[in-house]
Amino acid sequence: MSLLRTHGTLTVTTTSSTETMLVRVTAPSNHKIQVRVRIHNQSSTPAVAVRLLRAATGGTLSSELLAKIDTGDAENVQSSCKGFTVNAAPTGGVVVDDGWVTGNGAREFRVVLLNGGETLTVAALSTGATASVQTVVDVDE
């Protein structure tokens, strides 16, 4: 393992009163990765409840978000981080962390270790109004 560092960012507008999946990180099948997630609520109201779920399913994935931090690194990116083109509430999964992000607020979640082939889905719930939520993901593989 060479400790390749990658980064991805995506902004999603949540659906009022419905949990919205923001991104899904997938570890390569052959080794563990460390995932750091930061959430920025870009709306003044409402606050959003955020959950990090291991092994949740649902939604249709979009294009790859991860890019090397050091573009000169010869290693290939093996992890994946994608947003959703078709969104649905997450199904199943185990909550590994959760938090409340106030309007115009931000939160950094604890580092999550994923085993080979595991997924981590980041989902947000806003009540009463939509919210513009930016998700920043750093993956060390």
PLY file of the C-alpha trace (Angstrom):
ply
format ascii 1.0
element vertex 141
property float x
property float y
property float z
element edge 140
property int vertex1
property int vertex2
end_header
0.00 0.00 0.00
1.45 3.34 -1.03
-0.82 5.85 0.76
-2.29 7.54 -2.27
-4.27 10.62 -1.20
-7.41 11.56 -3.12
-10.05 14.26 -2.83
-13.58 14.85 -4.12
-16.26 17.53 -3.66
-19.95 17.60 -4.58
-22.79 20.04 -3.79
-26.34 18.64 -3.65
-29.67 20.31 -2.92
-31.58 18.17 -0.44
-35.24 17.29 -0.81
-37.30 18.81 2.00
-38.31 16.27 4.67
-36.79 13.35 2.71
-33.38 11.89 3.44
-31.11 12.60 0.46
-28.02 10.55 -0.34
-25.07 12.85 -1.08
-22.13 10.57 -2.02
-21.04 6.94 -1.78
-17.42 5.90 -1.23
-16.38 2.37 -2.24
-13.12 0.80 -1.07
-11.10 -1.26 -3.56
-11.54 -5.00 -3.07
-7.92 -5.62 -2.12
-7.21 -3.23 0.78
-8.52 -0.91 3.50
-8.94 2.84 3.11
-9.39 5.79 5.46
-12.23 8.19 4.64
-12.66 11.72 5.99
-15.97 13.54 5.38
-16.69 17.24 5.83
-20.13 18.75 5.35
-20.81 22.43 4.63
-24.44 23.58 4.84
-24.43 26.46 2.35
-28.01 27.50 3.18
-28.86 29.86 6.03
-31.87 27.67 6.89
-32.64 24.88 7.54
-30.16 22.85 9.54
-29.46 19.34 8.25
-29.05 16.01 10.00
-26.23 13.98 8.42
-25.61 10.23 8.69
-22.61 8.18 7.57
-23.82 4.66 6.74
-21.69 1.58 6.13
-23.14 -0.80 3.49
-26.31 1.20 2.69
-27.90 0.65 -0.72
-30.19 2.60 -3.06
-29.96 5.31 -5.68
-28.24 5.40 -9.07
-24.59 6.45 -9.03
-23.18 9.22 -11.22
-19.63 10.01 -12.35
-16.39 9.64 -10.38
-15.46 12.51 -8.04
-12.08 11.40 -6.66
-8.86 12.87 -8.03
-5.27 12.58 -6.81
-4.12 15.37 -4.53
-0.60 14.93 -5.91
-1.14 14.64 -9.67
2.47 13.50 -10.09
1.86 10.34 -8.04
2.31 7.30 -10.30
-0.20 5.12 -8.41
-3.68 4.57 -9.86
-6.75 5.59 -7.86
-8.54 2.38 -6.84
-11.19 3.83 -4.52
-14.40 5.33 -5.81
-16.54 8.26 -4.66
-19.66 9.08 -6.65
-22.75 11.22 -6.33
-26.23 10.11 -7.37
-28.12 10.79 -10.61
-31.29 9.24 -9.25
-31.75 9.56 -5.53
-33.71 7.49 -3.07
-33.61 7.20 0.69
-30.79 4.85 1.73
-31.78 1.28 2.52
-30.17 -0.68 5.32
-26.66 -0.01 6.46
-25.10 0.66 9.84
-24.74 4.21 11.15
-21.03 4.79 11.86
-21.38 8.51 12.66
-24.02 11.22 12.59
-24.32 14.90 13.32
-26.30 18.10 13.08
-25.09 20.91 10.80
-26.68 24.31 11.39
-27.50 26.78 8.63
-24.24 28.17 7.15
-22.42 25.68 9.39
-19.87 22.96 8.80
-18.85 19.72 10.46
-15.95 17.33 10.06
-16.74 13.73 10.95
-14.31 11.27 12.49
-12.19 9.17 10.16
-13.93 5.99 8.99
-11.91 2.90 8.09
-13.43 0.81 5.29
-12.37 -2.78 4.63
-11.86 -3.98 1.07
-15.07 -3.74 -0.97
-17.09 -1.93 1.71
-19.10 1.23 1.05
-19.79 4.40 3.02
-22.86 6.44 2.09
-23.28 10.04 3.27
-26.94 11.11 3.60
-28.61 14.32 4.79
-32.11 15.24 5.97
-33.49 18.78 6.02
-36.94 19.58 7.37
-39.29 22.28 6.13
-37.10 23.48 3.24
-34.38 22.37 0.88
-30.72 22.97 1.72
-27.61 23.25 -0.43
-25.10 20.83 1.11
-21.47 20.52 0.02
-19.76 17.21 0.78
-15.96 17.09 0.83
-14.35 13.63 0.89
-10.68 12.76 1.38
-9.61 9.14 0.90
-6.22 7.68 1.85
-5.59 4.32 0.21
0 1
1 2
2 3
3 4
4 5
5 6
6 7
7 8
8 9
9 10
10 11
11 12
12 13
13 14
14 15
15 16
16 17
17 18
18 19
19 20
20 21
21 22
22 23
23 24
24 25
25 26
26 27
27 28
28 29
29 30
30 31
31 32
32 33
33 34
34 35
35 36
36 37
37 38
38 39
39 40
40 41
41 42
42 43
43 44
44 45
45 46
46 47
47 48
48 49
49 50
50 51
51 52
52 53
53 54
54 55
55 56
56 57
57 58
58 59
59 60
60 61
61 62
62 63
63 64
64 65
65 66
66 67
67 68
68 69
69 70
70 71
71 72
72 73
73 74
74 75
75 76
76 77
77 78
78 79
79 80
80 81
81 82
82 83
83 84
84 85
85 86
86 87
87 88
88 89
89 90
90 91
91 92
92 93
93 94
94 95
95 96
96 97
97 98
98 99
99 100
100 101
101 102
102 103
103 104
104 105
105 106
106 107
107 108
108 109
109 110
110 111
111 112
112 113
113 114
114 115
115 116
116 117
117 118
118 119
119 120
120 121
121 122
122 123
123 124
124 125
125 126
126 127
127 128
128 129
129 130
130 131
131 132
132 133
133 134
134 135
135 136
136 137
137 138
138 139
139 140
